[in-house]
Amino acid sequence: MSNCSVGESLPHAHAVVPSVVNTGEVSASPPTTVPFFHLDDCHARRVIQALRRILATEVAEESFSMLIDGRLTMKALRACRRIRLGEDYDEIAKYTGPSQDTISMFRSLREQFDLSHVLIKASSAERFQRSAVQASSADFQRGLLDLVVSMVHDLAVSIFEELHRSKYQNTPHQGPERALLPDFRHPKYLQSYLYPHGPIELVGYWMETRLFGGVVVFEHGNPLGEPGAPWIHFPYEGIMRMSDKQLDAFTQLAFTISPVSDAAAVSNLLPFKAEPDAQYVDSFDAYKFGLFRNCFERNPPPNISRFSCTAMGRNVTYPDWVRLEPPGMV
C-alpha cells in the first residue's frame, strides 16, 4: 500500500491542452483522462468520502431527480433563464418537483454508481496524487475540490445524456443555426460549440451551481500557470474567491467520519454562499485573470464595452456581463 502522506506519480498521465485558434476560442477537445482508481487508495478514499456525503444531501437528491425527469420547477427554471411571453406558463407551473419514485430511482443509481468506470482528468489526478493526504495541505484541498466537483459535473452529464440524448445534441454544436439548449444551465456557460458534450454539457454546469453555488474555477494567472486558488463563478454575482474557511470546511467532508444519511453538516456548508468580505471580479474579467477549470472553457468575452447600457442602465444584449453603476455613472 502506498504511503498516505507522500503522493506518487501516475503512469501515462499527461494532459493534452486543447488548441487555440485565431479567433481566440479554444477547441472542444476533451482533456486526457485516466481511470479513477489510478489514484492510490489513500487519495481515492478521501474523494469517495466527500463525494458520498455531497450526493446524500437533499439538494443533490432533488437536483439529480429533476435531471432524471428532464424538468425544472418554476423556481429552479427562473434561476436559469427568463420565462418568455409565448411559453405555456401553466404547463411549466404544473411541475412542482420530482416524485418519490424518481427520488428513489436516483438513490438507486447513487448506490450502484460504479467508480471503476469513472474517468478523471489526468492532469488533475497527477497533481492530487502528488499532494500529501493532509487536511491542511493547500494542494490536497484544491485537488480534492477539483476532482469532486468534476465528478459531480460528469455524473450529471452522464445521467442526462443517457435519458435525454434523443432531444439534445451531445457533440460540440457546429453550424449557423442556434443549438437547442436544455433549461438546466448556468447563464455564463452556454457556448455549446466549445464543450466536448455540446449542449448536454450545460447540465453539468447547472449541477455545479445547484450543489456548490456556482461553477468552480481555478486561478491560473496571466500568463497561464498551474491551477491556484479556487473561485466560485456565481450565475449573476460575478466570481468570488473562496475563503480559507470555506475550503477548510469542504476538505473536512473527506476526513470527518459521519453516516451517509447524516447530511446536516454538508447542507450547512453547501452550496457555498457569497461572502461580503471576499474578493470578487466581474464575469467579464474571467478570461483576463485566467479563471477557468478546463481549457476549453476559457473563451474570450464578446468585443463589447461592459459599461455600454441603455437609458435604463442595462445592456439588454449582455446583461450579466455588466456591473450596474449607480444612476448618473453611465
Secondary structure, 3 states (H helix, E strand, C coil): CCCCCCCCCCCCCCCCCCCECCCCCECCCCCCEEEHHHCCHHHHHHHHHHHHHHHCCHHHHHHHHHHHHCCCCHHHHHHHCCCCCCCCHHHHHHCCCCCHHHHHHHHHHHHCCCHHHCEEEHHHHHHHHHCCCCCCCHHHHHHHHHHHHHHHHHHHHHHHHHHHCCCCCCCCCCCCCCCCCCCCCCCCCCCCCCCCCHHHHHHHHHHHHHHHCCEEEEECCCCCCCCCCEEEECCCCCEEECCHHHHHHHHHCCCCCCCCCCCHHHHHHCCCCCCCCCCEECHHHHHHHCEECCHHHCCCCCCCCCCCCCCCCCCCCCHHHCCCCCCCCC
